[in-house]
Amino acid sequence: MPFIVYTAVSPDGSTQRRSGLFDDVGVLDQELARRGEVLLNFTSLPAFVATLRSLFLGRVSPLEGAEFARTLSLYIEGGVDLQSALADLEKSAATLGLRMAIRDVRLALLNGVPISEAIAKTGRFPAVITNLSRIGEQSGNLADVLADAAQFIERSEAIKSAAKRAIINPAFTLTVMVGAIFFWLTVVIPKMADLFRSMGDKKLPPETLFLMNLAEFMVVWWLAVALALAAVPVGILLGRQMSARFRLETDRLGWHLPILGPLVALSNQAYYFQYLALMYKSGVVITEALGTLRKSLSNRYFLHRTQGVEGELRVGTRLSVALTHTQIFTPLALRIVAVGEDTGTLDNQLARMASVFSNQVSARVEIMAKLLEPVLVIFLGAIFGFFVLAVLGPLYDMIGSMGAGN
């Protein structure tokens, strides 16, 4: 299937330059004829060019997808046809990737493809937009479900952003701290060591000797040490990409860390209940919702623990009971889900739990920031206090002996 770059003449006489995958030029010519367009010229390229194009343009970011879904919802609600709405959205798109994705959707619609299939064919929009647009087409409620999709994406991104902030700020502080220690050990301490050696046979304290020896080592091996420190996070990232088992174990470790673990658990449960609430509200069968949800979970440990829920529901187990068997959800969540099942308000209770967990994530991030800041300050103070003690102690002794000699 070649990737064809072509120029077509539209019914109003204007020329349009486009591209896409087609079985052959005849299929392209038929599609253009259905739109009332005429093929002017074309260039046939290998199929891998389409892959390179997708990689270059990239996926539409979640927040861009949310804005697209919300704006399209407003157009539809206002009675504007999809082609006109998409044409406006294409013109106002802030990035090239989004503009080309919208153009691909619009061209697919011209060929008679449903909006959900047109969005899915691009492969660049968040999956929740594709899933909900399909539901909206079937229920005749496309505007509302697109608005729900936008809200879901924004809430999910808010949860992810809060979790990232809790990790990035301490990581940045530690990076600066390590850089400062490297500077002292490779620049400052070696110069001070020359001064200490000039003191002759005067005995130096153990902490000063240790620091001098460490500085000598760092001057020779600083590059190897720096590469070793950098290799740790790089190795973890590569291992997570290359090994499913390694990713599962690192996610399991992250889930049980003393300070970070509760935040990871809360953010994943917030996403889980929010997605289920959205799908259930839109009329999706709960087992189908769980199937699509499973594909979007990034934490492999959470996925591993919840993968049996769908199967239990298929054999008649209540959702609250199936969630209990995972041994990963809080008692509050299990109780609220059970109440929703008993009272027939499961969608409201799922949404309620999503809101509760989202609020807890935000609160946890603020608490972590307040806890970690003094811990890092104390740690940094202890390290540099040791440096000062090891350096200034001998200097004071040297100055004192010089004064006594006078």
C-alpha positions in Angstrom: 0.0 0.0 0.0 1.9 3.1 -1.2 1.9 6.5 0.5 0.7 8.9 -2.2 1.3 12.7 -2.1 -1.2 14.3 -4.5 -2.7 17.5 -5.7 -6.4 17.7 -6.4 -8.8 20.3 -7.8 -11.8 20.9 -5.6 -15.3 21.7 -7.0 -14.7 25.5 -6.4 -11.6 25.4 -8.6 -9.0 25.6 -5.8 -6.1 23.2 -5.6 -5.5 21.1 -2.4 -2.2 19.3 -1.7 -2.7 16.2 0.5 -1.3 12.7 1.2 -2.3 9.3 2.5 -2.1 5.5 2.2 -4.1 4.1 -0.7 -4.2 0.6 -2.3 -3.4 2.2 -5.6 -4.0 5.4 -7.6 -7.3 4.0 -8.9 -8.6 3.9 -5.3 -7.5 7.5 -4.7 -9.1 8.6 -7.9 -12.4 7.0 -6.9 -12.3 8.7 -3.5 -11.7 12.1 -5.1 -14.6 11.5 -7.5 -17.0 10.9 -4.6 -16.0 14.3 -3.3 -16.4 15.9 -6.7 -12.6 16.5 -6.9 -10.2 15.8 -9.8 -6.7 14.4 -9.4 -4.2 16.8 -10.9 -0.8 15.1 -10.1 0.6 12.6 -7.6 3.8 11.1 -6.3 3.8 7.5 -5.1 6.2 6.8 -2.2 6.9 3.6 -0.1 4.6 2.8 2.8 7.2 3.4 5.4 7.1 7.1 4.6 3.6 7.2 6.3 5.3 5.8 9.4 8.0 8.4 9.3 5.3 11.1 8.8 3.4 9.9 11.9 6.6 9.8 14.0 7.5 13.3 12.8 4.1 14.8 13.6 3.7 12.8 16.8 0.6 12.1 18.8 -1.8 14.8 19.8 -1.1 15.7 23.4 -3.8 14.9 25.9 -4.6 18.5 26.6 -4.8 19.3 22.9 -7.1 16.4 22.5 -9.3 17.7 25.3 -9.5 21.1 23.7 -10.4 19.5 20.4 -13.1 17.4 21.9 -14.6 20.3 23.9 -14.6 22.7 21.0 -16.1 20.1 18.6 -18.8 19.4 21.2 -19.7 23.1 21.2 -19.9 23.2 17.4 -22.2 20.1 17.3 -24.3 21.4 20.1 -24.7 24.6 18.2 -26.0 22.8 15.1 -22.9 23.2 13.0 -22.1 20.3 10.6 -19.0 18.2 11.2 -17.2 19.3 8.1 -17.6 23.0 8.8 -16.6 22.5 12.5 -13.5 20.5 11.6 -12.5 23.0 8.9 -12.6 25.8 11.6 -10.7 23.6 14.1 -8.0 22.8 11.4 -7.5 26.5 10.8 -7.2 27.4 14.5 -5.0 24.4 15.5 -2.0 25.6 17.5 0.4 22.8 16.3 1.2 21.2 13.0 0.5 17.7 14.5 -3.0 18.7 15.6 -3.7 20.4 12.3 -2.7 17.4 10.2 -4.7 15.0 12.5 -7.8 17.1 12.1 -7.3 17.3 8.4 -7.0 13.5 8.2 -10.3 13.2 10.2 -12.0 15.6 7.8 -10.9 13.8 4.7 -12.0 10.5 6.1 -15.4 11.9 6.8 -15.6 13.0 3.2 -15.2 9.4 2.2 -18.2 8.4 4.3 -16.3 7.1 7.4 -18.0 7.7 10.8 -16.4 10.3 13.0 -15.2 7.7 15.6 -13.6 5.6 12.9 -12.1 8.7 11.3 -10.5 9.7 14.7 -9.3 6.2 15.3 -7.7 5.9 11.8 -5.3 8.9 12.6 -3.9 6.9 15.5 -2.9 10.2 17.1 -5.8 11.2 19.4 -6.2 9.9 23.0 -8.1 6.6 23.1 -10.9 7.9 25.3 -11.9 10.3 22.5 -12.2 7.5 20.0 -14.1 5.2 22.4 -16.6 7.9 23.5 -17.2 9.3 20.1 -18.2 5.8 19.0 -20.6 5.6 22.0 -21.9 9.1 21.1 -22.6 8.0 17.5 -24.6 5.0 18.7 -26.6 6.9 21.3 -27.1 10.1 19.3 -25.4 12.1 22.0 -22.1 12.9 20.5 -21.8 16.5 21.8 -22.3 15.4 25.5 -19.9 12.5 25.4 -17.2 14.6 23.7 -17.5 17.1 26.5 -17.3 14.3 29.0 -14.1 13.0 27.2 -12.5 16.5 27.5 -13.3 16.7 31.2 -12.0 13.2 31.8 -8.7 14.0 30.0 -8.2 17.3 31.9 -8.8 15.6 35.3 -6.5 12.7 34.4 -3.8 15.1 33.4 -4.2 17.1 36.6 -3.7 13.9 38.6 -0.6 13.0 36.5 0.8 16.6 36.8 0.3 16.5 40.6 2.1 13.2 40.9 5.0 14.4 38.6 5.4 17.6 40.7 5.8 15.5 43.8 8.7 13.6 42.2 10.4 16.3 40.0 10.9 18.9 42.8 12.9 16.6 45.1 14.7 15.1 42.1 15.8 18.6 41.0 17.0 19.4 44.5 19.0 16.2 44.7 20.6 16.8 41.3 21.7 20.3 42.4 23.0 18.9 45.6 25.1 16.2 43.8 26.4 18.8 41.4 27.6 21.0 44.3 29.3 18.0 46.0 31.1 17.2 42.7 32.3 20.8 42.5 33.7 20.8 46.0 35.4 17.4 45.6 37.0 18.1 42.2 37.8 21.9 42.5 37.7 23.2 46.0 39.0 20.3 48.2 42.1 19.5 45.9 43.2 23.1 46.3 42.7 23.0 50.1 44.6 19.7 50.1 47.7 21.4 48.7 47.5 23.9 51.6 47.2 21.1 54.2 50.2 19.2 52.8 52.2 22.4 53.1 51.6 22.2 56.9 54.3 19.5 57.1 54.1 16.9 59.7 51.1 18.4 61.5 48.6 15.6 62.1 45.3 16.2 60.3 42.0 15.0 61.7 40.4 11.8 60.3 37.6 13.6 58.5 40.0 15.9 56.7 42.1 12.9 55.6 39.0 11.1 54.4 37.9 14.2 52.4 41.4 14.6 50.9 41.5 11.0 49.8 38.0 11.1 48.4 38.9 14.3 46.5 42.0 12.6 45.0 39.9 9.7 43.9 37.3 12.1 42.3 39.9 14.1 40.4 41.0 11.0 38.7 37.7 9.1 38.4 35.1 11.9 38.3 33.9 11.1 34.8 33.5 7.4 35.7 31.5 8.3 38.8 29.3 10.7 36.9 28.6 8.1 34.2 27.8 5.5 36.9 25.4 7.9 38.6 23.7 8.7 35.2 23.6 5.1 34.3 21.3 4.3 37.2 18.2 6.2 36.0 19.0 5.5 32.3 19.3 1.8 33.1 16.0 1.8 34.9 14.2 3.6 32.0 15.7 1.2 29.4 14.9 -1.8 31.6 11.3 -0.7 31.9 11.1 -0.3 28.1 12.8 -3.6 27.3 11.5 -6.0 30.0 7.9 -6.4 31.1 9.0 -8.3 34.2 11.4 -5.5 35.2 8.7 -2.9 34.7 6.3 -4.9 36.8 8.8 -5.2 39.6 9.8 -1.5 39.6 6.1 -0.6 39.6 5.6 -3.0 42.5 8.5 -1.3 44.4 7.2 2.2 43.7 3.7 1.2 45.0 5.2 0.2 48.4 7.7 3.0 48.9 7.2 4.8 52.3 6.4 8.3 51.0 5.9 8.0 47.3 3.9 4.7 47.4 0.6 6.2 48.8 0.7 8.9 46.1 1.1 6.3 43.3 -1.7 4.2 44.7 -4.1 7.1 45.1 -3.4 8.5 41.6 -4.0 5.1 39.9 -7.2 4.5 41.8 -8.4 8.0 41.0 -7.9 7.3 37.3 -9.5 3.8 37.5 -12.7 5.0 39.1 -12.9 8.1 36.9 -12.7 6.1 33.7 -15.2 3.5 35.0 -17.6 6.3 36.0 -17.3 8.0 32.6 -17.9 4.8 30.6 -20.7 3.6 32.9 -22.5 6.9 32.7 -22.2 6.8 28.8 -24.0 3.4 28.8 -21.0 1.1 28.2 -21.3 -2.4 29.7 -19.0 -2.5 32.7 -17.0 -5.5 31.3 -16.3 -3.7 28.1 -15.3 -0.6 30.0 -12.8 -2.6 32.0 -11.4 -4.1 28.8 -10.7 -0.6 27.3 -9.5 0.6 30.7 -6.9 -2.2 30.9 -5.3 -1.0 27.7 -4.7 2.5 29.1 -3.2 1.6 32.5 0.4 2.5 32.7 1.3 1.1 36.1 2.0 -2.6 35.5 1.6 -3.6 39.1 -1.8 -2.0 39.3 -2.8 -3.7 36.0 -1.5 -7.1 37.3 -3.6 -6.8 40.5 -6.8 -5.8 38.7 -6.6 -7.9 35.6 -8.9 -10.6 37.0 -11.8 -8.2 37.7 -13.3 -8.4 34.3 -13.3 -12.2 34.3 -15.0 -12.3 37.7 -17.8 -10.0 36.5 -18.4 -12.2 33.5 -19.3 -15.1 35.8 -21.6 -13.0 37.9 -19.5 -11.7 40.7 -20.4 -8.2 42.0 -18.0 -5.4 41.2 -17.3 -4.7 44.9 -16.5 -8.3 45.5 -14.2 -8.5 42.5 -12.4 -5.4 43.6 -12.0 -6.8 47.1 -10.2 -9.8 45.7 -7.5 -7.6 44.2 -6.5 -6.6 47.7 -5.4 -3.2 46.4 -8.3 -0.9 46.9 -9.1 1.0 50.1 -12.0 -0.1 52.4 -13.7 3.2 51.7 -13.7 2.6 48.0 -15.0 -1.0 48.3 -17.8 0.2 50.7 -18.9 3.0 48.4 -18.9 0.7 45.3 -21.0 -1.8 47.2 -23.5 1.0 48.2 -23.7 2.1 44.5 -24.5 -1.5 43.5 -27.2 -1.9 46.2 -28.9 1.4 45.5 -28.6 1.5 41.7 -26.4 4.6 41.7 -23.1 3.0 40.7 -22.2 5.7 38.2 -22.6 8.4 40.8 -20.6 6.5 43.4 -17.8 5.7 41.0 -17.6 9.4 40.1 -17.7 10.2 43.8 -14.7 7.9 44.5 -12.8 9.4 41.6 -13.3 12.9 43.1 -12.3 11.7 46.6 -9.0 10.1 45.3 -8.2 13.1 43.1 -8.6 15.4 46.1 -6.4 13.1 48.2 -3.7 13.2 45.5 -3.6 17.0 45.5 -3.5 17.0 49.3 -0.8 14.3 49.4 1.4 16.4 47.0 1.2 19.4 49.2 2.0 17.3 52.3 5.0 15.6 50.5 6.4 19.0 49.5 6.2 20.2 53.1 7.8 17.0 54.4 10.5 16.6 51.9 11.8 20.2 51.9 13.0 20.1 55.6 14.4 16.6 55.1 16.4 17.7 52.1 17.6 20.8 53.8 18.7 18.8 56.9 20.5 16.3 54.7 22.2 19.1 52.6 23.1 20.9 55.8 24.7 17.7 57.3 26.8 17.1 54.2 28.1 20.6 53.9 28.5 20.8 57.7 30.9 17.9 57.4 32.8 19.6 54.6 33.1 22.8 56.6 34.3 20.9 59.7 36.8 18.9 57.7 38.2 22.0 56.0 38.0 24.8 58.5 39.2 22.7 61.5 42.8 22.3 60.2 42.8 26.0 59.0 41.9 27.2 62.5 44.7 25.0 63.9 47.2 26.4 61.4 46.2 30.0 62.0 46.4 29.4 65.8 49.9 27.8 65.6 51.1 30.7 63.4 49.8 33.2 66.0 51.5 31.3 68.8 54.7 31.2 66.9 54.7 35.0 66.6 
